[in-house]
């Protein structure tokens, strides 16, 4: 190829002006081409992965901007005009179309997806940011696709079909999310292994979280549970744990119930045995920011002052509980939408 006869700086200048899909195709030509592209100074990249019955999709982003997609099909397809690329230790049939690369089904899709992920991580010097798993209709022989790699920052799982507790355990043990876990599916089976979430900072469960117990939550910084199974005593244990600890990272806990048994939850029935103070505008803002664009009105909440000066607020409403710590007592509310308990927040 004539382009490879250019001086290295000139070659890198040409490649930096290519579309990312063309750059990846260039790396397929030889190991030398891969190492030339790998040495280039590209913007800081992250890798997002979607896993479903039909495909594994790898998305390379520069910041929040989607720059390139690689789709690996896990079902038979009729794509033609494919070329063969050397990815890791295997030859993979690929096709470039509309700025994307598609690869064909392999005998071992799990290993193939892992090779592709390793390839993109090495090429762009990036790590896996978000893994999105959609396990519906993935039958037993393919379930290993849900755990084909390890280590990510955030993991999101969504589906209408039930997942067993053991399957959930295997997924979280393999991917080891370091920042956030989001689950929107039903978990079935006996809770035999205690998930302590020792590494992630945040847990959000939408729709069904009655399998969660209080021991799983004590090390987390941010908690959102819907259709919650926690009791008054669990809440009391959690608040007392925070009050008597030296931890300074906890931010908020938000619980919602769908069964009427918790209708009777009040400050009197909670019986915290900790001094409570009513809201004061000199002490804090009336609204606590719960996401980048939303805040919950806590004017009717009761405040708790810890010995080290950290201030927390407890808010109780109809089938709703909110416990938050004020790391900034008077935050800038510009552009923040104020929510009330009857308007479910979106994280």
Secondary structure per residue as TSV (DSSP state, phi and psi in degrees):
chain	resnum	aa	ss	phi	psi
A	1	X	-	360.0	133.3
A	2	X	G	-66.0	-32.0
A	3	X	G	-61.4	-30.3
A	4	X	G	-73.8	-10.8
A	5	X	G	-84.6	-8.1
A	6	X	S	-68.8	151.9
A	7	X	-	-57.0	152.4
A	8	X	H	-57.0	-45.1
A	9	X	H	-64.0	-39.6
A	10	X	H	-66.4	-41.2
A	11	X	H	-62.4	-44.4
A	12	X	H	-63.5	-37.2
A	13	X	H	-62.9	-41.2
A	14	X	H	-64.8	-45.8
A	15	X	H	-66.9	-34.4
A	16	X	H	-65.2	-21.2
A	17	X	T	-95.3	2.9
A	18	X	S	-81.3	156.2
A	19	X	-	-65.0	148.9
A	20	X	H	-60.8	-35.8
A	21	X	H	-62.2	-40.9
A	22	X	H	-67.5	-35.9
A	23	X	H	-63.8	-42.4
A	24	X	H	-64.5	-41.8
A	25	X	H	-60.7	-37.1
A	26	X	H	-59.8	-37.8
A	27	X	H	-68.6	-18.1
A	28	X	T	-72.1	-17.1
A	29	X	S	-67.2	-40.4
A	30	X	-	-167.0	168.3
A	31	X	H	-64.2	-34.7
A	32	X	H	-62.5	-42.9
A	33	X	H	-62.9	-39.7
A	34	X	H	-62.0	-44.9
A	35	X	H	-70.4	-31.6
A	36	X	H	-63.3	-46.7
A	37	X	H	-67.3	-36.5
A	38	X	H	-66.9	-29.9
A	39	X	H	-79.5	-12.1
A	40	X	S	-68.9	150.4
A	41	X	-	-91.1	88.7
A	42	X	-	-92.9	161.8
A	43	X	-	-58.9	159.0
A	44	X	-	-60.2	123.7
A	45	X	E	-114.3	155.5
A	46	X	E	-130.2	160.2
A	47	X	E	-121.7	124.6
A	48	X	E	-107.8	144.7
A	49	X	E	-129.8	130.3
A	50	X	E	-112.3	132.1
A	51	X	E	-124.0	123.1
A	52	X	-	-140.5	-176.4
A	53	X	S	-61.9	-37.4
A	54	X	S	-86.7	-34.0
A	55	X	E	-158.9	164.4
A	56	X	E	-111.7	122.8
A	57	X	E	-113.0	123.1
A	58	X	E	-104.5	126.7
A	59	X	E	-119.9	120.9
A	60	X	E	-94.9	127.0
A	61	X	E	-122.2	141.4
A	62	X	E	-102.9	106.4
A	63	X	T	68.6	-126.4
A	64	X	T	-100.0	2.2
A	65	X	E	-90.5	124.0
A	66	X	E	-74.4	123.0
A	67	X	E	-113.3	-23.9
A	68	X	E	-162.6	144.3
A	69	X	E	-130.5	140.7
A	70	X	E	-125.3	117.6
A	71	X	E	-104.2	122.5
A	72	X	E	-108.0	116.9
A	73	X	E	-77.8	135.7
A	74	X	S	-105.2	4.7
A	75	X	S	-124.0	158.6
A	76	X	-	-64.3	142.8
A	77	X	-	-142.2	173.4
A	78	X	-	-113.0	25.1
A	79	X	-	-66.7	140.2
A	80	X	-	-119.1	-177.9
A	81	X	S	55.5	45.9
A	82	X	-	-87.8	156.2
A	83	X	E	-120.2	164.1
A	84	X	E	-105.6	128.8
A	85	X	E	-118.9	143.0
A	86	X	E	-89.0	109.3
A	87	X	E	-118.8	110.5
A	88	X	T	63.9	-122.2
A	89	X	T	-104.7	16.5
A	90	X	E	-135.5	157.4
A	91	X	E	-97.1	123.0
A	92	X	E	-120.9	131.8
A	93	X	E	-75.6	126.5
A	94	X	E	-130.1	160.3
A	95	X	E	-143.0	131.5
A	96	X	E	-98.3	130.1
A	97	X	E	-154.1	123.5
A	98	X	T	50.5	49.0
A	99	X	T	75.2	10.5
A	100	X	E	-122.7	158.6
A	101	X	E	-113.8	132.6
A	102	X	E	-116.3	136.8
A	103	X	E	-120.3	150.0
A	104	X	-	-86.1	160.4
A	105	X	-	-57.5	138.7
A	106	X	-	-116.7	167.4
A	107	X	S	-63.2	-34.6
A	108	X	-	-124.8	87.3
A	109	X	H	-65.6	-31.6
A	110	X	H	-61.3	-50.3
A	111	X	H	-66.7	-36.0
A	112	X	H	-64.4	-45.2
A	113	X	H	-62.1	-37.5
A	114	X	H	-66.5	-40.5
A	115	X	H	-62.5	-42.9
A	116	X	H	-63.0	-43.8
A	117	X	H	-62.0	-45.8
A	118	X	H	-60.0	-40.4
A	119	X	H	-61.1	-48.2
A	120	X	H	-69.5	-37.2
A	121	X	H	-61.5	-43.6
A	122	X	H	-69.5	-40.7
A	123	X	H	-65.1	-43.6
A	124	X	H	-104.6	6.3
A	125	X	T	52.2	46.3
A	126	X	-	-120.1	166.0
A	127	X	E	-118.1	166.4
A	128	X	E	-80.9	123.9
A	129	X	E	-91.8	-66.5
A	130	X	E	-120.1	130.7
A	131	X	E	-111.9	123.2
A	132	X	E	-111.4	120.1
A	133	X	E	-111.6	130.3
A	134	X	-	-123.9	85.8
A	135	X	-	-79.4	-6.4
A	136	X	T	-54.4	133.6
A	137	X	T	67.9	7.3
A	138	X	-	-81.5	108.9
A	139	X	-	-78.3	169.5
A	140	X	G	-49.9	-48.7
A	141	X	G	-61.8	-22.4
A	142	X	G	-99.3	-2.3
A	143	X	G	-61.5	-23.4
A	144	X	G	-64.4	-17.2
A	145	X	G	-62.6	-22.9
A	146	X	G	-76.7	-13.2
A	147	X	G	-131.3	31.5
A	148	X	S	-75.0	-10.7
A	149	X	S	-140.7	-177.3
A	150	X	-	-142.7	156.5
A	151	X	-	72.9	116.3
A	152	X	E	-152.7	171.0
A	153	X	E	-85.9	-45.6
A	154	X	E	-134.4	148.7
A	155	X	E	-133.3	136.9
A	156	X	E	-128.0	130.6
A	157	X	E	-126.0	131.4
A	158	X	E	-141.3	140.6
A	159	X	-	179.7	163.3
A	160	X	S	-95.9	-23.3
A	161	X	S	-86.3	153.7
A	162	X	-	-73.7	147.3
A	163	X	E	-117.2	140.9
A	164	X	E	-76.1	156.8
A	165	X	H	-62.1	-37.9
A	166	X	H	-64.8	-38.5
A	167	X	H	-63.7	-43.4
A	168	X	H	-60.1	-43.4
A	169	X	H	-58.0	-47.5
A	170	X	H	-61.5	-41.4
A	171	X	H	-62.8	-48.5
A	172	X	H	-70.7	-32.3
A	173	X	H	-67.9	-33.4
A	174	X	H	-79.5	-48.1
A	175	X	H	-79.9	-25.4
A	176	X	-	47.1	59.6
A	177	X	E	-61.5	131.7
A	178	X	E	-93.7	-18.6
A	179	X	E	-119.9	-48.0
A	180	X	E	-148.6	142.5
A	181	X	E	-123.5	127.7
A	182	X	E	-126.8	126.1
A	183	X	E	-129.0	126.8
A	184	X	E	-131.4	64.3
A	185	X	S	-158.9	165.5
A	186	X	-	-87.6	137.4
A	187	X	E	-104.7	127.5
A	188	X	E	-116.4	152.5
A	189	X	S	106.5	166.3
A	190	X	-	-77.5	139.7
A	191	X	-	-79.0	84.8
A	192	X	-	-89.6	-31.8
A	193	X	S	-111.4	129.4
A	194	X	-	-84.3	113.0
A	195	X	-	-81.2	115.4
A	196	X	-	-100.2	-4.1
A	197	X	-	47.5	51.7
A	198	X	-	-70.1	-25.9
A	199	X	S	-98.1	-42.6
A	200	X	-	-69.6	154.8
A	201	X	S	-94.4	-24.0
A	202	X	E	-135.1	142.9
A	203	X	E	-134.3	125.1
A	204	X	E	-128.6	124.7
A	205	X	E	-126.1	121.4
A	206	X	-	-107.3	128.9
A	207	X	S	96.9	-42.3
A	208	X	-	-156.2	106.7
A	209	X	B	-134.2	25.5
A	210	X	T	-72.6	-11.0
A	211	X	T	-82.7	-7.0
A	212	X	-	-82.3	133.3
A	213	X	-	-115.1	167.6
A	214	X	G	-64.9	-30.1
A	215	X	G	-64.5	-23.6
A	216	X	G	-75.1	-14.2
A	217	X	T	-106.4	-11.5
A	218	X	T	-66.7	-22.0
A	219	X	T	-99.8	1.9
A	220	X	-	-86.9	159.0
A	221	X	S	-99.7	-30.4
A	222	X	E	-142.2	129.3
A	223	X	E	-133.9	128.9
A	224	X	E	-131.1	116.0
A	225	X	E	-127.0	127.4
A	226	X	S	-115.5	146.4
A	227	X	S	54.5	56.6
A	228	X	B	-83.6	149.6
A	229	X	-	-109.7	7.2
A	230	X	-	-72.3	150.6
A	231	X	-	-108.6	175.7
A	232	X	H	-56.9	-42.2
A	233	X	H	-64.8	-38.1
A	234	X	H	-60.3	-44.6
A	235	X	H	-62.3	-42.8
A	236	X	H	-62.3	-42.1
A	237	X	H	-60.4	-43.8
A	238	X	H	-65.1	-46.9
A	239	X	H	-64.7	-42.3
A	240	X	H	-63.6	-37.1
A	241	X	H	-60.9	-46.3
A	242	X	H	-64.7	-44.3
A	243	X	H	-63.1	-36.3
A	244	X	T	-97.9	4.7
A	245	X	S	-97.6	173.9
A	246	X	-	-107.6	7.5
A	247	X	-	-65.6	140.0
A	248	X	-	-122.1	8.9
A	249	X	-	-100.6	-18.5
A	250	X	-	-59.8	138.8
A	251	X	-	-114.9	-54.2
A	252	X	E	-162.9	155.2
A	253	X	E	-130.5	129.0
A	254	X	E	-128.2	121.9
A	255	X	E	-123.8	140.0
A	256	X	E	-133.5	137.8
A	257	X	-	-114.0	151.7
A	258	X	S	-111.3	-11.8
A	259	X	S	-96.0	144.5
A	260	X	G	-73.6	-6.0
A	261	X	G	-59.1	-31.0
A	262	X	G	-89.9	9.7
A	263	X	G	-60.9	-28.3
A	264	X	G	-89.4	6.5
A	265	X	-	-67.3	122.2
A	266	X	-	-139.3	172.6
A	267	X	H	-63.7	-31.6
A	268	X	H	-69.5	-45.4
A	269	X	H	-71.8	-27.5
A	270	X	H	-69.0	-37.0
A	271	X	-	47.6	66.3
A	272	X	-	-72.6	-24.3
A	273	X	-	60.2	28.4
A	274	X	S	-126.7	138.5
A	275	X	-	-59.1	127.6
A	276	X	-	-111.9	142.3
A	277	X	E	-126.8	137.4
A	278	X	E	-69.6	163.7
A	279	X	-	-57.4	138.5
A	280	X	-	-136.1	127.7
A	281	X	T	-68.4	-17.1
A	282	X	T	-78.6	-22.4
A	283	X	T	-91.0	-35.9
A	284	X	S	-163.3	169.5
A	285	X	-	-71.2	156.1
A	286	X	S	-78.6	-18.6
A	287	X	E	-116.1	133.1
A	288	X	E	-105.2	126.7
A	289	X	E	-73.6	121.8
A	290	X	E	-109.2	-9.3
A	291	X	E	-158.7	171.7
A	292	X	T	-56.2	-23.2
A	293	X	T	-127.3	5.5
A	294	X	E	-135.3	151.1
A	295	X	E	-139.3	152.9
A	296	X	E	-106.5	132.5
A	297	X	E	-69.5	119.4
A	298	X	-	-117.8	26.0
A	299	X	T	-64.7	-30.6
A	300	X	T	-93.8	9.3
A	301	X	-	-83.3	165.1
A	302	X	E	-109.5	139.0
A	303	X	E	-96.8	149.3
A	304	X	E	-126.2	127.3
A	305	X	E	-107.7	117.7
A	306	X	-	-82.1	163.7
A	307	X	T	-60.2	-29.8
A	308	X	T	-87.3	5.0
A	309	X	S	97.3	-7.7
A	310	X	-	-69.6	135.0
A	311	X	E	-107.8	134.4
A	312	X	E	-126.7	160.3
A	313	X	E	-131.1	138.4
A	314	X	E	-112.0	126.1
A	315	X	E	-123.6	131.2
A	316	X	E	-124.9	130.8
A	317	X	E	-140.3	-178.6
A	318	X	T	-58.2	111.1
A	319	X	T	54.4	32.4
A	320	X	E	-144.6	135.9
A	321	X	E	-136.1	136.1
A	322	X	E	-137.2	126.2
A	323	X	E	-129.6	121.8
A	324	X	E	-139.0	155.3
A	325	X	E	-112.8	135.9
A	326	X	-	-93.0	87.3
A	327	X	S	-73.6	-22.4
A	328	X	S	-133.7	108.0
A	329	X	T	-73.7	-23.2
A	330	X	T	-132.1	72.4
A	331	X	-	-74.5	160.3
A	332	X	-	-72.9	121.2
A	333	X	-	-99.0	11.9
A	334	X	T	-60.6	125.3
A	335	X	T	76.3	8.2
A	336	X	-	-94.7	129.6
A	337	X	E	-89.8	129.2
A	338	X	E	-86.2	126.1
A	339	X	E	-108.7	157.1
A	340	X	-	-121.8	162.4
A	341	X	T	-56.0	-28.1
A	342	X	T	-79.8	-2.9
A	343	X	S	-109.2	102.5
A	344	X	-	-59.1	131.0
A	345	X	-	-76.3	156.1
A	346	X	-	-118.0	124.4
A	347	X	-	-93.5	360.0
